[in-house]
Amino acid sequence: MHRLTRQIRFSVDPFGNEGDAEGFNSYCSKPAGHGLGFFICLNVELQGSVQADTGFLINLAEIDAKARTEAVNIYKKRIQQMISAGKNVTLEKNAEILMECWEGLRRSFNPQKLSSLEQLVNPYKKITISGDSNMLLYSEKFEFAATHKLWNENFSEHKNFEQFGKCANPQGHGHNYVVEITAEPENWKDFDRFDFQKKVKKLFIDKLDHKNLSKDLEYYKQHNPTVENITVHCWQTLSGKLKGARLESVRIWENDRAYCTYRGEQE
Ligand SMILES: Nc1nc2c(c(=O)[nH]1)N=C([C@H](O)[C@H](O)COP(=O)(O)OP(=O)(O)OP(=O)(O)O)CN2
């Protein structure tokens, strides 16, 4: 079984009174919109078998055509309705729109199965519907900078350098970590995104930011500050602490080539 993802980028003119600017560049945005509008970016993930004759799970052009017909119309209709009624497109409304697209798109694909639909609200924030669990999830990225040294006191110096290489450098080395926290809100209407941000920042990010993890934090006296252990530390710190939401996963990037995801011990 394969999973194939296509990103669909389009713009919605909130007032809709200039007509559709279709545009010719789907890499940028198609429909292209007018001036400053709503830019929508959807990741459509399909699951299925690859056909022997074409090598396709499905032709990307077919995903484009279906997603553009279904999703563009839903976003356009719902955004324009809300704006003309003088209402904000809140996070709750945005989640409802995504759910409507999910239902529509799910019916459009066969035999391929829509396995996930993700809206990148901005480069650091997304809403995801996953077909595996049918969960509607909210994710946000944070960052912190820290220094660390990878070392095990029970190893000889030789073994430490053999195991950890340059990461065992006595003076340590630094990273700009990116932390993505994903939560499942119990109720999107009451989900307090700012409380979520405040908790993640206060309980985790601020404790590690601009610190020497190996020296300044008790946790890392017992645990080597690898990206795997930092992810578990983050999970343990935040699990059960988010108001009106269940912590679903923690993903931490040590750099843009390495990240670790943790969903608790039960996974
Ligand atoms: N399983 C893990 N392996 C390594 C971790 C880790 O947290 N978990 N961490 C490190 C070091 O912290 C290191 O700084 C990161 O390694 P690497 O990406 O290899 O370092 P560079 O960016 O300098 O990459 P080069 O290809 O070596 O230039 C190591 N391993």
The ligand as an SDF file (V2000), in Angstrom:
LIG
                    3D

 30 31  0  0  0  0  0  0  0  0999 V2000
   19.6150    9.1730   17.1960 N   0  0  0  0  0  0  0  0  0  0  0  0
   20.2770   10.3450   17.3380 C   0  0  0  0  0  0  0  0  0  0  0  0
   21.4540   10.5180   16.7520 N   0  0  0  0  0  0  0  0  0  0  0  0
   22.1110   11.7040   16.8970 C   0  0  0  0  0  0  0  0  0  0  0  0
   21.5500   12.7460   17.6590 C   0  0  0  0  0  0  0  0  0  0  0  0
   20.3020   12.5290   18.2870 C   0  0  0  0  0  0  0  0  0  0  0  0
   19.7410   13.4050   18.9860 O   0  0  0  0  0  0  0  0  0  0  0  0
   19.6960   11.3230   18.0960 N   0  0  0  0  0  0  0  0  0  0  0  0
   22.2120   13.9310   17.7640 N   0  0  0  0  0  0  0  0  0  0  0  0
   23.3630   14.1510   17.2160 C   0  0  0  0  0  0  0  0  0  0  0  0
   24.0270   15.4880   17.4030 C   0  0  0  0  0  0  0  0  0  0  0  0
   23.3120   16.3070   18.2710 O   0  0  0  0  0  0  0  0  0  0  0  0
   24.3910   16.2550   16.1100 C   0  0  0  0  0  0  0  0  0  0  0  0
   24.5890   17.6280   16.3160 O   0  0  0  0  0  0  0  0  0  0  0  0
   23.3790   16.1700   15.0250 C   0  0  0  0  0  0  0  0  0  0  0  0
   23.9650   15.3130   14.1090 O   0  0  0  0  0  0  0  0  0  0  0  0
   24.1650   15.6180   12.5460 P   0  0  0  0  0  0  0  0  0  0  0  0
   22.8540   15.9960   11.9300 O   0  0  0  0  0  0  0  0  0  0  0  0
   24.8490   14.4350   11.9960 O   0  0  0  0  0  0  0  0  0  0  0  0
   25.1350   16.8490   12.5880 O   0  0  0  0  0  0  0  0  0  0  0  0
   25.4930   17.8450   11.4170 P   0  0  0  0  0  0  0  0  0  0  0  0
   24.3540   18.7520   11.1760 O   0  0  0  0  0  0  0  0  0  0  0  0
   26.7740   18.4990   11.8020 O   0  0  0  0  0  0  0  0  0  0  0  0
   25.6260   16.9160   10.1410 O   0  0  0  0  0  0  0  0  0  0  0  0
   26.9450   16.4360    9.3360 P   0  0  0  0  0  0  0  0  0  0  0  0
   26.3850   15.5980    8.2410 O   0  0  0  0  0  0  0  0  0  0  0  0
   27.7320   15.6200   10.2990 O   0  0  0  0  0  0  0  0  0  0  0  0
   27.6060   17.6680    8.8770 O   0  0  0  0  0  0  0  0  0  0  0  0
   24.0450   13.1110   16.4350 C   0  0  0  0  0  0  0  0  0  0  0  0
   23.3120   11.8850   16.3190 N   0  0  0  0  0  0  0  0  0  0  0  0
  1  2  1  0
  2  3  2  0
  2  8  1  0
  3  4  1  0
  4  5  2  0
  4 30  1  0
  5  6  1  0
  5  9  1  0
  6  7  2  0
  6  8  1  0
  9 10  2  0
 10 11  1  0
 10 29  1  0
 11 12  1  0
 11 13  1  0
 13 14  1  0
 13 15  1  0
 15 16  1  0
 16 17  1  0
 17 18  2  0
 17 19  1  0
 17 20  1  0
 20 21  1  0
 21 22  2  0
 21 23  1  0
 21 24  1  0
 24 25  1  0
 25 26  2  0
 25 27  1  0
 25 28  1  0
 29 30  1  0
M  END
$$$$
